[in-house]
Amino acid sequence: MFEIKTGLTVRSCLREALGQLLEYALWPGATKPAQLVVVGTPPLEGNAIRYIQELNKAFPVSVSYRQVSLD
């Protein structure tokens, strides 16, 4: 399951997308996706990498981030 965001930072993309993705994935009766993917233009680095690692320890479905260049 993908959620595309236009934030200027990975942090803002994750903040905007995670609530929606978790609702789609975990709402009663929803089909559980294999993975939740936040898509944005900023590069993934530093604290964002560690944050995603912590999310994957805490949530029952895998979370990842994909950078898409608009060039």
N, CA, C and O atoms as a GROMACS GRO file, in nm:
protein
  284
    1MET      N    1   0.084  -0.116   0.000
    1MET     CA    2   0.000   0.000   0.000
    1MET      C    3   0.090   0.123   0.000
    1MET      O    4   0.182   0.133   0.081
    2PHE      N    5   0.065   0.216  -0.089
    2PHE     CA    6   0.147   0.335  -0.106
    2PHE      C    7   0.069   0.460  -0.071
    2PHE      O    8  -0.051   0.469  -0.096
    3GLU      N    9   0.138   0.557  -0.013
    3GLU     CA   10   0.080   0.689   0.012
    3GLU      C   11   0.183   0.791  -0.035
    3GLU      O   12   0.296   0.794   0.015
    4ILE      N   13   0.145   0.874  -0.130
    4ILE     CA   14   0.236   0.973  -0.188
    4ILE      C   15   0.215   1.106  -0.116
    4ILE      O   16   0.103   1.152  -0.099
    5LYS      N   17   0.328   1.167  -0.076
    5LYS     CA   18   0.322   1.296  -0.006
    5LYS      C   19   0.420   1.394  -0.069
    5LYS      O   20   0.520   1.354  -0.128
    6THR      N   21   0.390   1.523  -0.055
    6THR     CA   22   0.471   1.627  -0.119
    6THR      C   23   0.547   1.712  -0.017
    6THR      O   24   0.587   1.824  -0.049
    7GLY      N   25   0.568   1.661   0.103
    7GLY     CA   26   0.639   1.737   0.205
    7GLY      C   27   0.781   1.771   0.163
    7GLY      O   28   0.838   1.707   0.075
    8LEU      N   29   0.837   1.873   0.227
    8LEU     CA   30   0.972   1.917   0.195
    8LEU      C   31   1.079   1.834   0.266
    8LEU      O   32   1.196   1.840   0.229
    9THR      N   33   1.038   1.757   0.368
    9THR     CA   34   1.131   1.671   0.441
    9THR      C   35   1.071   1.531   0.451
    9THR      O   36   0.950   1.514   0.439
   10VAL      N   37   1.157   1.433   0.474
   10VAL     CA   38   1.107   1.297   0.496
   10VAL      C   39   1.016   1.295   0.618
   10VAL      O   40   0.913   1.228   0.619
   11ARG      N   41   1.057   1.368   0.722
   11ARG     CA   42   0.977   1.372   0.844
   11ARG      C   43   0.835   1.419   0.816
   11ARG      O   44   0.739   1.358   0.865
   12SER      N   45   0.820   1.525   0.739
   12SER     CA   46   0.685   1.574   0.711
   12SER      C   47   0.606   1.476   0.624
   12SER      O   48   0.486   1.461   0.641
   13CYS      N   49   0.673   1.410   0.531
   13CYS     CA   50   0.605   1.308   0.449
   13CYS      C   51   0.556   1.193   0.537
   13CYS      O   52   0.443   1.148   0.523
   14LEU      N   53   0.642   1.147   0.627
   14LEU     CA   54   0.603   1.038   0.716
   14LEU      C   55   0.488   1.080   0.807
   14LEU      O   56   0.393   1.005   0.827
   15ARG      N   57   0.497   1.200   0.862
   15ARG     CA   58   0.393   1.249   0.953
   15ARG      C   59   0.258   1.255   0.883
   15ARG      O   60   0.156   1.216   0.940
   16GLU      N   61   0.257   1.302   0.761
   16GLU     CA   62   0.131   1.316   0.686
   16GLU      C   63   0.076   1.181   0.642
   16GLU      O   64  -0.046   1.164   0.634
   17ALA      N   65   0.162   1.086   0.612
   17ALA     CA   66   0.119   0.960   0.552
   17ALA      C   67   0.083   0.850   0.653
   17ALA      O   68  -0.007   0.771   0.628
   18LEU      N   69   0.153   0.845   0.766
   18LEU     CA   70   0.139   0.729   0.854
   18LEU      C   71  -0.002   0.710   0.908
   18LEU      O   72  -0.050   0.597   0.914
   19GLY      N   73  -0.067   0.815   0.948
   19GLY     CA   74  -0.204   0.801   0.999
   19GLY      C   75  -0.297   0.740   0.896
   19GLY      O   76  -0.376   0.651   0.927
   20GLN      N   77  -0.286   0.789   0.775
   20GLN     CA   78  -0.369   0.736   0.668
   20GLN      C   79  -0.336   0.589   0.641
   20GLN      O   80  -0.426   0.506   0.632
   21LEU      N   81  -0.209   0.558   0.629
   21LEU     CA   82  -0.170   0.421   0.598
   21LEU      C   83  -0.212   0.324   0.708
   21LEU      O   84  -0.260   0.214   0.680
   22LEU      N   85  -0.196   0.364   0.833
   22LEU     CA   86  -0.235   0.276   0.943
   22LEU      C   87  -0.386   0.255   0.944
   22LEU      O   88  -0.433   0.145   0.972
   23GLU      N   89  -0.460   0.359   0.915
   23GLU     CA   90  -0.606   0.342   0.908
   23GLU      C   91  -0.644   0.246   0.796
   23GLU      O   92  -0.725   0.156   0.817
   24TYR      N   93  -0.586   0.265   0.678
   24TYR     CA   94  -0.616   0.175   0.566
   24TYR      C   95  -0.584   0.030   0.601
   24TYR      O   96  -0.658  -0.062   0.566
   25ALA      N   97  -0.472   0.010   0.670
   25ALA     CA   98  -0.423  -0.125   0.696
   25ALA      C   99  -0.489  -0.194   0.815
   25ALA      O  100  -0.505  -0.316   0.814
   26LEU      N  101  -0.527  -0.117   0.916
   26LEU     CA  102  -0.568  -0.178   1.042
   26LEU      C  103  -0.715  -0.157   1.079
   26LEU      O  104  -0.761  -0.210   1.180
   27TRP      N  105  -0.787  -0.082   0.999
   27TRP     CA  106  -0.929  -0.061   1.028
   27TRP      C  107  -0.999  -0.197   1.024
   27TRP      O  108  -0.970  -0.279   0.937
   28PRO      N  109  -1.091  -0.222   1.118
   28PRO     CA  110  -1.160  -0.351   1.120
   28PRO      C  111  -1.220  -0.386   0.983
   28PRO      O  112  -1.292  -0.306   0.923
   29GLY      N  113  -1.190  -0.505   0.937
   29GLY     CA  114  -1.238  -0.552   0.809
   29GLY      C  115  -1.147  -0.522   0.692
   29GLY      O  116  -1.170  -0.570   0.581
   30ALA      N  117  -1.042  -0.441   0.714
   30ALA     CA  118  -0.949  -0.408   0.606
   30ALA      C  119  -0.864  -0.528   0.570
   30ALA      O  120  -0.835  -0.613   0.655
   31THR      N  121  -0.823  -0.536   0.446
   31THR     CA  122  -0.729  -0.638   0.403
   31THR      C  123  -0.590  -0.592   0.444
   31THR      O  124  -0.547  -0.484   0.406
   32LYS      N  125  -0.520  -0.674   0.522
   32LYS     CA  126  -0.389  -0.635   0.571
   32LYS      C  127  -0.287  -0.637   0.457
   32LYS      O  128  -0.266  -0.741   0.394
   33PRO      N  129  -0.224  -0.522   0.430
   33PRO     CA  130  -0.123  -0.517   0.324
   33PRO      C  131   0.007  -0.580   0.369
   33PRO      O  132   0.032  -0.593   0.489
   34ALA      N  133   0.089  -0.621   0.274
   34ALA     CA  134   0.220  -0.677   0.307
   34ALA      C  135   0.315  -0.569   0.356
   34ALA      O  136   0.404  -0.596   0.437
   35GLN      N  137   0.295  -0.446   0.308
   35GLN     CA  138   0.387  -0.338   0.343
   35GLN      C  139   0.317  -0.204   0.325
   35GLN      O  140   0.232  -0.188   0.237
   36LEU      N  141   0.355  -0.107   0.409
   36LEU     CA  142   0.309   0.030   0.396
   36LEU      C  143   0.427   0.112   0.345
   36LEU      O  144   0.535   0.108   0.404
   37VAL      N  145   0.407   0.185   0.237
   37VAL     CA  146   0.517   0.260   0.175
   37VAL      C  147   0.479   0.407   0.164
   37VAL      O  148   0.377   0.442   0.104
   38VAL      N  149   0.562   0.492   0.223
   38VAL     CA  150   0.547   0.635   0.208
   38VAL      C  151   0.638   0.677   0.093
   38VAL      O  152   0.755   0.641   0.089
   39VAL      N  153   0.582   0.753   0.000
   39VAL     CA  154   0.657   0.797  -0.118
   39VAL      C  155   0.669   0.949  -0.112
   39VAL      O  156   0.570   1.020  -0.094
   40GLY      N  157   0.793   0.998  -0.128
   40GLY     CA  158   0.817   1.141  -0.128
   40GLY      C  159   0.941   1.175  -0.207
   40GLY      O  160   1.013   1.086  -0.252
   41THR      N  161   0.967   1.304  -0.224
   41THR     CA  162   1.084   1.347  -0.301
   41THR      C  163   1.211   1.365  -0.218
   41THR      O  164   1.320   1.348  -0.273
   42PRO      N  165   1.204   1.400  -0.088
   42PRO     CA  166   1.328   1.416  -0.012
   42PRO      C  167   1.402   1.282   0.006
   42PRO      O  168   1.339   1.177   0.014
   43PRO      N  169   1.536   1.287   0.013
   43PRO     CA  170   1.612   1.163   0.034
   43PRO      C  171   1.601   1.114   0.178
   43PRO      O  172   1.593   1.194   0.272
   44LEU      N  173   1.599   0.984   0.195
   44LEU     CA  174   1.594   0.921   0.326
   44LEU      C  175   1.732   0.921   0.388
   44LEU      O  176   1.828   0.876   0.324
   45GLU      N  177   1.745   0.971   0.511
   45GLU     CA  178   1.874   0.973   0.577
   45GLU      C  179   1.859   0.986   0.728
   45GLU      O  180   1.752   1.019   0.779
   46GLY      N  181   1.970   0.961   0.799
   46GLY     CA  182   1.984   0.989   0.942
   46GLY      C  183   1.869   0.946   1.031
   46GLY      O  184   1.835   0.828   1.038
   47ASN      N  185   1.810   1.045   1.099
   47ASN     CA  186   1.704   1.018   1.196
   47ASN      C  187   1.583   0.951   1.133
   47ASN      O  188   1.515   0.871   1.199
   48ALA      N  189   1.555   0.981   1.007
   48ALA     CA  190   1.440   0.920   0.941
   48ALA      C  191   1.460   0.770   0.926
   48ALA      O  192   1.364   0.692   0.940
   49ILE      N  193   1.582   0.728   0.898
   49ILE     CA  194   1.611   0.584   0.888
   49ILE      C  195   1.587   0.517   1.023
   49ILE      O  196   1.525   0.411   1.030
   50ARG      N  197   1.637   0.578   1.128
   50ARG     CA  198   1.620   0.521   1.263
   50ARG      C  199   1.472   0.520   1.302
   50ARG      O  200   1.426   0.425   1.365
   51TYR      N  201   1.399   0.624   1.266
   51TYR     CA  202   1.256   0.631   1.297
   51TYR      C  203   1.180   0.516   1.230
   51TYR      O  204   1.097   0.451   1.293
   52ILE      N  205   1.208   0.492   1.105
   52ILE     CA  206   1.142   0.382   1.033
   52ILE      C  207   1.178   0.247   1.096
   52ILE      O  208   1.093   0.158   1.105
   53GLN      N  209   1.301   0.232   1.140
   53GLN     CA  210   1.340   0.109   1.209
   53GLN      C  211   1.258   0.091   1.337
   53GLN      O  212   1.215  -0.020   1.366
   54GLU      N  213   1.236   0.198   1.412
   54GLU     CA  214   1.155   0.191   1.534
   54GLU      C  215   1.010   0.160   1.502
   54GLU      O  216   0.946   0.082   1.573
   55LEU      N  217   0.957   0.219   1.396
   55LEU     CA  218   0.820   0.188   1.354
   55LEU      C  219   0.805   0.040   1.323
   55LEU      O  220   0.705  -0.022   1.358
   56ASN      N  221   0.904  -0.016   1.257
   56ASN     CA  222   0.896  -0.157   1.220
   56ASN      C  223   0.907  -0.250   1.340
   56ASN      O  224   0.862  -0.365   1.333
   57LYS      N  225   0.964  -0.204   1.448
   57LYS     CA  226   0.964  -0.282   1.572
   57LYS      C  227   0.827  -0.276   1.640
   57LYS      O  228   0.786  -0.371   1.706
   58ALA      N  229   0.758  -0.163   1.622
   58ALA     CA  230   0.634  -0.138   1.696
   58ALA      C  231   0.506  -0.182   1.626
   58ALA      O  232   0.409  -0.218   1.692
   59PHE      N  233   0.504  -0.179   1.494
   59PHE     CA  234   0.380  -0.204   1.421
   59PHE      C  235   0.377  -0.343   1.359
   59PHE      O  236   0.481  -0.400   1.327
   60PRO      N  237   0.256  -0.397   1.343
   60PRO     CA  238   0.241  -0.532   1.289
   60PRO      C  239   0.256  -0.542   1.137
   60PRO      O  240   0.247  -0.651   1.081
   61VAL      N  241   0.278  -0.431   1.071
   61VAL     CA  242   0.297  -0.432   0.926
   61VAL      C  243   0.419  -0.346   0.894
   61VAL      O  244   0.441  -0.242   0.957
   62SER      N  245   0.498  -0.387   0.798
   62SER     CA  246   0.623  -0.322   0.763
   62SER      C  247   0.599  -0.183   0.703
   62SER      O  248   0.509  -0.164   0.621
   63VAL      N  249   0.681  -0.086   0.746
   63VAL     CA  250   0.675   0.050   0.695
   63VAL      C  251   0.807   0.081   0.624
   63VAL      O  252   0.915   0.048   0.674
   64SER      N  253   0.799   0.145   0.507
   64SER     CA  254   0.921   0.186   0.437
   64SER      C  255   0.897   0.320   0.369
   64SER      O  256   0.785   0.371   0.366
   65TYR      N  257   1.005   0.374   0.314
   65TYR     CA  258   1.000   0.504   0.247
   65TYR      C  259   1.069   0.488   0.112
   65TYR      O  260   1.173   0.424   0.102
   66ARG      N  261   1.010   0.546   0.010
   66ARG     CA  262   1.072   0.545  -0.123
   66ARG      C  263   1.083   0.687  -0.174
   66ARG      O  264   0.985   0.762  -0.175
   67GLN      N  265   1.203   0.722  -0.217
   67GLN     CA  266   1.224   0.854  -0.275
   67GLN      C  267   1.196   0.845  -0.425
   67GLN      O  268   1.239   0.752  -0.492
   68VAL      N  269   1.123   0.943  -0.475
   68VAL     CA  270   1.095   0.953  -0.617
   68VAL      C  271   1.143   1.090  -0.662
   68VAL      O  272   1.099   1.192  -0.609
   69SER      N  273   1.232   1.092  -0.758
   69SER     CA  274   1.283   1.217  -0.812
   69SER      C  275   1.188   1.268  -0.919
   69SER      O  276   1.141   1.192  -1.004
   70LEU      N  277   1.160   1.396  -0.915
   70LEU     CA  278   1.070   1.456  -1.014
   70LEU      C  279   1.144   1.523  -1.126
   70LEU      O  280   1.084   1.594  -1.207
   71ASP      N  281   1.273   1.501  -1.134
   71ASP     CA  282   1.356   1.560  -1.241
   71ASP      C  283   1.334   1.490  -1.372
   71ASP      O  284   1.395   1.526  -1.473
   0.00000   0.00000   0.00000
